[in-house]
């Protein structure tokens, strides 16, 4: 089962809005606020790599208010 951790930087003050939107996306197992360089970490799991790419590249991007994203795929 492909798994990835996605680190996100949001617009200032948008952290809770982005967290709430991410929690509603199928395939996102966990979402947490962070202190430090990144604002949010999301644990994403999918049935295959294509689905994982879709969740990260399309569904998360459509949330909006995200300034940058770093994806780490678990091997």
Secondary structure, DSSP 8 states (H G I E B T S, - for coil): --EEEEEEEE-TT-HHHHHHHHHTSTTEEEEEE-SSS-SEEEEEE-SSHHHHHHIIIIITGGG--EEEEEEEE--
